[in-house]
Amino acid sequence: MEAVPEYAPDALLVVVVLVGVWLLVTVVRYVRADRGTRVSMRQAVRVRWGWVRLARMAGLTVTDKTPGLLAQITAQKGSTPPPRVLTPRIKLKADRFGVIVRARTLPQVGLEEYQKSARFLADAWRCTRVSVLPDGPGRVVIRGVRSDPLTTPTEHRPTGRPLADVTRWELGVDEYAAQVCVSLANVPGVTVAGTPGAGKTSAVNKFVCDFAPSVAVQIATADGKVSQASEGDYADLVKRMFAFCGDDLDEANALFKRLVELRKRRSSTIRDVLGVKNMWHVGPSPQWPLAVLIIDEAHTFFREYKGSDAETKRLAALTAENARLVEDLVKKGRSVGILVILISQKTTGDAIPTFIRDVCPIGLSFAQKTVEAAVAALGDDIRNWPDASPVTLQDPAYVGVAVMAMQGRPGYTRIRTPYVSEADAARIAEATSHLTADPAFLLDALLDTAGRTAPDDTPVPLTK
């Protein structure tokens, strides 16, 4: 009788311990997960167990007629080893919306073959939709969502910590629950459109809450919905703004002039102070922060007044000058670190002049009632993508969902933007209010440090 090696019981014990630890970790993760993630974890088990059979039925396998080395050695003399059926290896991850499957490609089974099988995989995995994207050389990532992220309201709780990168704006998640971020580097303007209550201001509130902890960002706001800072959606955030005005056209005009003057001074000193012609080559800093101007209900400040009386003529001249001032900021402010965010129910030419709107490279649109409004917000190409049109977002389930064109992606992307509570907004504004500083004062200090002085005709910046 052959003796059993002495180390066999020890090896068996190690295997049992490792399996026990793995089961314990899995059980703990399952218990601590939310309800949706638990369902996805069970779904991931079914996907893994049924993958080999499913891959064969979906045409995602390859028959290799060349026998492997082991098959050649063990084959009987004169016989031919049977061909091998190769199945892509997969790795799975579950979240509250579904599963993420990372798979290898094979000869004749590449990205295109996976994409053709997406509908079949969705049915087999009981998913609402499945997407397939490249994941590096020889790899693909398959995203299967069981519940629709667009109709699942989400809430964002700001951490109060400075962003690692103030050039990244995290908007939310797309229809496959993937994070959607846009770069603000070298962006002069952003337009945000949508019907009342569709989620425009909430999305901008998240922007303010996320960027408020960074001393390299300073924010000013002109809100056409209110008369004073204590009213409206920005009442909790005004502590973190170096300037604020309501719907008074004279006050808005003064604010726009103030920022145009900042733009001129930055343009004339940037090479001497920063050593570059474009601020984005070195990035925003506490001394030279990204200056963000939010113009909510922008049509309030640009509308055309028609009439022959003196007051109407004065208001008409004022709104025309407002348009010229904001045009200056959008067309010339990019290289010196000035960003303008324009919010309006419609971004048609009568609401936001086209010479301003068409210079803004980033456009978001929440729900719209007409195709014309969608075209004004997103461009004429949205007509070719009716399924992604913001006209389809009028159902209450889509409040907080926006549409935008993303670089590197065909068509348009629908994004679920999260809700930020008023309590969290007030908490962040209070905690970061000490970081608020007028960029004009910061420029004065920077010039003094560099041994330069501002021109004699430079006006003293207005206080908030």
ABEGO torsion letter per residue (X at the ends): XBBBBAAAAAAAAAAAAAAAAAAAAAAAAAAABBAAAAAAAAAAAAAAAAAAAAAAAAGABBBBABBBAAAAAABBBGBBBBBBBBBBBBBBBBBAAEBBBBBBBBBGBBAAAAAAAAAAAAAAAGBABBBBBBAEBGBBBBBBBABBAAABBBBBBBAGBBBABAABBBAEBBAAGBBBBBBABGBABBBBBEBBGAGAAAAAAAAAAAAAABAABBBBBBBAABABAABEAAAAAAAABABBBBABAAAAAAAAAAAAAAAAAAAAAAAAAAGBABAAAAEBBAABBBBBBBBBGAAAAABBBBEABAAAAAAAAAAAAAAAAAAAAAAAAAAAGBBBBBBBABABAAABBAAAAAABABBBBBBBABAAAAAAAAEAAAAABAAABAAAAABAAABGBBBBBBBGBBEBBBBBBBBBBAAAAAAAAAAAAAABBBAAAAAAAAAAAAGBBBBAABBBBBBX
